[in-house]
Amino acid sequence: MKLGQHFLVDERIAERQIEYAQLNPHDTVLEIGAGNGILTKRMARISKVIAIEIDRRFIESLERIPNVEVIHADATKVDFNSLDFNKVVSNLPYQISSPVTFKLLETSFEKAILMYQKEFAARLIASPGSKDYSRLTVMVAPKAKVRVLEEVPRWAFKPVPKVSSCIVEMVPSEMDIGIDYETFGKVVTALFSHRRKKIKNAMVMASMVRKEDADDVPYGDERVEHLDVNQVAEIARFWRGYVEKDKKTV
């Protein structure tokens, strides 16, 4: 196996992915990790496809498919905002699922149908207090509505991976969290870096508040894994005000 890739070989699943995406001739579809083209050639019969593929073994065959623009590159280094697409349909290589997901959420698209490792998909839709609830869950929630459409067995791929996968639908949906996303992200990262600690202690350990001010932090005696997105956003808003107040007193 090269570049850690597992290639979908079950054509019935590829057809269902395309059905989920509701493609039409006016769409332009971004495909990340086109690989052997099982999705590419089917989508190109309906819509224009922009196919990103890092493995040079597949470039020539992908370029022979009509209605396909091939980009031979590492998807994590491609500026998605420079590409003109409105839908995304991809069997994402497992090892770049997280960075590619966050890159996509900084672009404008109508709908994405993405194949993820089952464990990753579970983290995307997890509820507070569950074992899968994570930084990923909280960071994606303000940006998109996510649902798992179906589980895909291991033997639908070659080489056969060790885990099952899931087809996930992602639709952009800006949640009003009352704080800029960058500040929100800093707080989320800090809290999940100390997820077993109480919120107030995590904020002190992350050097975000002084120890003598820790009792002022909202939900200070809770742990981040039990807080929903809006509660975490409240902590982020507190921290922004705390920093601004600090600047004025300097």
KEVEX-666602 format. One record per atom (N, C-alpha, C): x, y, z; residue in three letters. Coordinates in steps of 0.05 Angstrom, whole numbers, plus 5000, padded with zeros to 4 digits. Layout:
N
XYZALA;...
***
This chain:
250
501749765000MET;500050005000MET;501850255000MET;501250434983LYS;502950674980LYS;501450914992LYS;502851095006LEU;501751345017LEU;499451295036LEU;499251055047GLY;497251005067GLY;494451005057GLY;494050955031GLN;491450965019GLN;489950695017GLN;487350705021HIS;485650475017HIS;483550554996HIS;483450394974PHE;481750474952PHE;479050324952PHE;476950484948LEU;474250364947LEU;474150204921LEU;473049954924VAL;472749784901VAL;469849694897VAL;468149754916ASP;465349684914ASP;463849894898ASP;463149834874GLU;461850034856GLU;459150114866GLU;457749944880ARG;455050014890ARG;455250234911ARG;457350234927ILE;457650444946ILE;458350704933ILE;460050694912ALA;460650944897ALA;458151064885ALA;456350894875GLU;453850994863GLU;452151124885GLU;452051014908ARG;450451134930ARG;451651394939ARG;454251424939GLN;455551674946GLN;454651894927GLN;454451824902ILE;453652024881ILE;450752094885ILE;449151894892GLU;446251944897GLU;445952134920GLU;447452084942TYR;447252264965TYR;447952554958TYR;449852584940ALA;450752854932ALA;448753004915ALA;446852854903GLN;444852974886GLN;446053144864GLN;447953024850LEU;449453174829LEU;447653234805LEU;448253464792ASN;446853544768ASN;448953664749ASN;448253714724PRO;450153814704PRO;451254094711PRO;449954234729HIS;450854504736HIS;452954504758HIS;453354274771ASP;455154254793ASP;458054224784ASP;459854324800THR;462754264798THR;463554134824THR;464653894822VAL;465153724846VAL;468153714852VAL;468853764877LEU;471653724885LEU;471953444896LEU;473853304886GLU;474453034896GLU;477353034906GLU;477752964931ILE;480352964944ILE;481252674947ILE;483452604934GLY;484452334935GLY;482852164915GLY;483052234890ALA;481452094869ALA;482351804865ALA;484951754869GLY;485951474868GLY;485351344842GLY;484051104843ASN;483650944819ASN;481251044802ASN;479951264811GLY;477851384795GLY;475051264796GLY;474651084815ILE;472050954817ILE;469751154820ILE;470251364835LEU;468251584838LEU;468451774815LEU;470951844807THR;471452054787THR;469952004761THR;470251764750LYS;469051714724LYS;466051714725LYS;464851634747ARG;461951644750ARG;460951924753ARG;462252084770MET;461452354774MET;461752524748MET;463852464733ALA;464452624709ALA;462352584687ALA;460752374689ARG;458552334670ARG;456252524675ARG;456252644699ILE;454052814707ILE;455053104710ILE;457253144724SER;458253414731SER;461253434724SER;462153684724LYS;465053734721LYS;466353654748LYS;468753534746VAL;470153444770VAL;472853564771VAL;473553664795ILE;476353754800ILE;477553534818ILE;479353384808ALA;480453154822ALA;483253214832ALA;483653194858ILE;486353234870ILE;487452954876ILE;489852904867GLU;491152644872GLU;494152684875GLU;495252574896ILE;498152604901ILE;499852384888ILE;498652154884ASP;500051914874ASP;500251924843ASP;502751954834ARG;503151984805ARG;502251744789ARG;501951514801ARG;501151274787ARG;498351304774ARG;496651484786PHE;493951504776PHE;493451744759PHE;495351924757ILE;494952174743ILE;494152134714ILE;495651974699GLU;495151944671GLU;492351834665GLU;491551624681SER;488851514676SER;486651704684SER;487051864705LEU;485052064712LEU;484852284691LEU;487052354679GLU;487052564659GLU;485652484633GLU;485352214629ARG;483952114605ARG;480952124608ARG;479952174633ILE;477052184637ILE;475952454629ILE;474052454610PRO;472852704601PRO;471552854624PRO;471553124623ASN;470153294642ASN;471553304669ASN;474153234670VAL;475653234695VAL;478053404693VAL;478453584713GLU;480853744716GLU;482453614738GLU;484853524731VAL;486553374751VAL;488653564762VAL;488953554788ILE;490953704802ILE;492853504816ILE;495253484807HIS;497153294818HIS;498653434841HIS;497653394866ALA;498753544888ALA;497853414914ALA;499153504936ASP;498353424963ASP;495953604971ASP;493653484976ALA;491253634981ALA;491553825005ALA;493253755024THR;493553925048THR;494954185041THR;496154195017LYS;497654435009LYS;496254584987LYS;493954484978VAL;492454614956VAL;490654834969VAL;490555064956ASP;488755284965ASP;485955224954ASP;484255104971PHE;481555034962PHE;479955284953PHE;480555514966ASN;479055754959ASN;479755854931ASN;481855754919SER;482555834891SER;481055664871SER;479655464880LEU;478255274862LEU;475255344862LEU;474055314839ASP;471255384835ASP;469555134836ASP;468555064859PHE;466854824862PHE;464554894881PHE;462354734879ASN;460154774897ASN;459354524913ASN;460554294906LYS;460054054921LYS;462653904925LYS;462753734945VAL;465153574950VAL;464253284954VAL;465453094939VAL;464952814942VAL;467752674942VAL;468452564965SER;471152454967SER;471352214986SER;473052024979ASN;473851814997ASN;476551905009ASN;476452045031LEU;478852175041LEU;480851975052LEU;483452015044PRO;485551845057PRO;485351895087PRO;485451685103TYR;485051705132TYR;486951905145TYR;489451905136GLN;491452055150GLN;491152355146GLN;489552445127ILE;489252735123ILE;486352825128ILE;484752655141SER;481952715146SER;481652975161SER;483153005183SER;482753245200SER;483653505186SER;486053525175PRO;486853775162PRO;485153845138PRO;484353645123VAL;482653705099VAL;479853795108VAL;478753675129THR;476153755138THR;476154045146THR;478254135161PHE;478354415170PHE;478854595146PHE;480454505127LYS;480854675103LYS;478154715088LYS;476654495086LEU;474054515072LEU;472154705086LEU;472254705112LEU;470354875128LEU;471055175126LEU;473355235114GLU;474155515109GLU;473355595081GLU;472055415066THR;471255485038THR;468155495037THR;467255565014SER;464355585010SER;463455364991SER;461655185002PHE;460554974986PHE;457754914996PHE;456254764980GLU;453454704987GLU;453154455003GLU;454654254996LYS;454453995009LYS;456953835004LYS;457753675024ALA;459953495021ALA;459053215029ALA;459753015013ILE;459352735019ILE;462152615022ILE;462852545046LEU;465652465052LEU;465752195065LEU;467752035057MET;468251775069MET;470451815090MET;469751745115TYR;471551765137TYR;471951495151TYR;474151465165GLN;474451235183GLN;472151255204GLN;471051025211LYS;468651015229LYS;469151175255LYS;471551145266GLU;472151275291GLU;472151575288GLU;473151675265PHE;473251965260PHE;470352065257PHE;468651915242ALA;465851995238ALA;464452015265ALA;465051825283ALA;463751825309ALA;464452075325ALA;466952165322ARG;467752405336ARG;466452655324ARG;465752655299LEU;464452875286LEU;461652925298LEU;460252715305ILE;457452735313ILE;457052675343ILE;459152655358ALA;458952575386ALA;457452785403ALA;456252685425SER;454852855444SER;456552895468SER;456153125482PRO;457653175507PRO;457352945526PRO;459552865539GLY;459552655558GLY;460152385546GLY;460152355520SER;460652095507SER;463752065503SER;464551825499LYS;467451765497LYS;468651885471LYS;466951935451ASP;467952045426ASP;467952345425ASP;466852475445TYR;466652765445TYR;469452885447TYR;470153065429SER;472953155426SER;473253435416SER;475653525414ARG;476253785402ARG;475053805374ARG;475253585358LEU;474153575331LEU;471153635332LEU;469753505350THR;466853535352THR;466153835356THR;467453955375VAL;466754235383VAL;467654435361VAL;469854385348MET;470754565327MET;469154555302MET;468054325295VAL;466454295271VAL;463654395275VAL;462554365299ALA;459754435304ALA;458854715296ALA;460454925301PRO;459555195292PRO;459655235262PRO;461055055248LYS;461455095219LYS;459654925201LYS;458654705212ALA;457154525194ALA;455254335210ALA;453154255196LYS;451454035206LYS;452453775194LYS;452753585211VAL;453953325202VAL;452153095209VAL;451852905191ARG;450452665198ARG;451752425183ARG;451652195196VAL;452751955184VAL;450551825167VAL;451151765142LEU;449151655124LEU;449151355124LEU;451451235125GLU;451650945126GLU;454450855134GLU;454550615146GLU;457150495152GLU;458050325129GLU;460650325123VAL;461750185100VAL;463649975111VAL;463249715104PRO;464949505114PRO;467849515103PRO;469649405118ARG;472549405111ARG;473049295083ARG;471549085076TRP;472148935051TRP;471149085026TRP;470149325030ALA;469349485007ALA;471849634996ALA;474149595009PHE;476649735001PHE;478849534996PHE;480849614980LYS;483249474977LYS;485549674978LYS;487749604993PRO;487949385012PRO;485749415034PRO;484949195046VAL;482849195066VAL;483949335091VAL;482749555100PRO;483649685125PRO;482949535150PRO;483949615172LYS;483449475197LYS;480749565210LYS;479649785199VAL;477149895211VAL;475049945190VAL;472549965198SER;470350035180SER;470450335175SER;468850415155SER;468750705148SER;465750785149SER;465351045145CYS;462651155144CYS;462451365123CYS;460151375110ILE;459551595091ILE;458151805107ILE;459252045106VAL;458252275122VAL;457352505104VAL;455052625111GLU;454152865098GLU;454853105115GLU;456053305102MET;456853555116MET;455653785101MET;454053945114VAL;452754185102VAL;453554425118VAL;454854625106PRO;455654865120PRO;453254995134PRO;453755085159SER;451555215174SER;452855385196SER;453055645192GLU;454355815211GLU;452755845236GLU;453755745258MET;452355775284MET;453356035297MET;451556195308ASP;452256435321ASP;453356375349ASP;455956375353ILE;457156315379ILE;458056565393ILE;457656795380GLY;458257055393GLY;461257105398GLY;462956975382ILE;465857005385ILE;467156925359ILE;469357055353ASP;470756985328ASP;471856705330ASP;471956565307TYR;472656285307TYR;475556235316TYR;477356425310GLU;480156395319GLU;480356385349GLU;479056575362THR;479056585392THR;477756335403THR;475456265392PHE;474056015400PHE;475955775398PHE;477355765376GLY;479155535372GLY;481455525393GLY;482455755401LYS;484655755421LYS;483655645447LYS;481155725455VAL;480055635480VAL;479455335479VAL;478255245457VAL;477654965453VAL;480154795455VAL;482254875441THR;484754725442THR;485954715470THR;485854935484ALA;486854945512ALA;485354755530ALA;482654765528LEU;481054605545LEU;481354305540LEU;481454225514PHE;481753945508PHE;484553845512PHE;486454025514SER;489253945521SER;489353855550SER;487353945566HIS;487253875594HIS;484453775601HIS;483453595584ARG;480653525585ARG;479853385611ARG;481753275626ARG;481053135651ARG;481053325674ARG;481853575670LYS;481953775691LYS;479453935691LYS;478754055714LYS;476554245716LYS;477154475697LYS;475154605687ILE;475454825668ILE;477255035679ILE;476755115704LYS;478355335716LYS;481255265718LYS;481855015724ASN;484654925726ASN;485954895699ASN;484354815679ALA;485354795652ALA;486155065641ALA;484455265647MET;485055535638MET;487655645651MET;488055585676VAL;490455665690VAL;492955525678VAL;492655265674MET;494855105663MET;495555195635MET;493655295620ALA;494155395593ALA;495055685593ALA;495455795617SER;496356075620SER;494356275608SER;491756205609MET;489656385598MET;488456555619MET;488556475644VAL;487656645667VAL;489656605690VAL;489756805707ARG;491456775731ARG;489956605751ARG;491556485768LYS;490356295788LYS;488356435806LYS;488856695813GLU;487156835831GLU;484456915817GLU;484356885791ASP;481956955776ASP;480356705767ASP;481456475773ALA;480356225762ALA;477456175769ALA;476656265793ASP;473856225802ASP;471856385786ASP;472756575770ASP;470956735753ASP;470256605727ASP;471756395720VAL;471356265694VAL;468656115694VAL;466956165674PRO;464356025672PRO;464755715672PRO;462955575686TYR;463055285687TYR;465755185698TYR;466955345715GLY;469655285725GLY;470055015738GLY;467954905751ASP;468254645764ASP;467454415746ASP;466654465722GLU;465954255702GLU;468454175687GLU;468153965671ARG;470253885652ARG;469253925624ARG;471053985606VAL;470254065579VAL;468653845565VAL;469253595571GLU;467853375557GLU;464853355564GLU;464053515584HIS;461253525592HIS;459753775583HIS;461153955569LEU;460054205560LEU;459254195531LEU;457054325524ASP;456354345495ASP;457754585482ASP;457354615456VAL;458754815441VAL;458155095451VAL;455655155458ASN;454955415467ASN;456155485494ASN;456455285511GLN;457755325537GLN;460755375534GLN;461955235515VAL;464855285510VAL;465155565498VAL;463255645481ALA;463355915469ALA;463156125491ALA;461556075511GLU;461256265534GLU;463956295548GLU;465356075551ILE;468056095563ILE;469956265546ILE;469756225519ALA;471356375501ALA;470756675502ALA;468156735504ARG;467457025507ARG;468457145533ARG;468356985554PHE;469457075580PHE;472457135577PHE;473856945564TRP;476756985561TRP;477457225544TRP;475957275523ARG;476457515507ARG;476057765524ARG;473957775539GLY;473558005557GLY;475758025578GLY;476657805588TYR;478757795608TYR;481357915597TYR;482057835572VAL;484457935559VAL;484258225553VAL;481958315543GLU;481558605537GLU;481758775563GLU;480558665584LYS;480758815610LYS;483658835619LYS;485158615616ASP;487958605624ASP;489558815608ASP;488958845583LYS;490459035566LYS;489959325576LYS;487559375585LYS;486859645593LYS;488159725620LYS;488859515636THR;490059565662THR;493059575661THR;494159505638VAL;497159505635VAL;498159785633VAL;
***
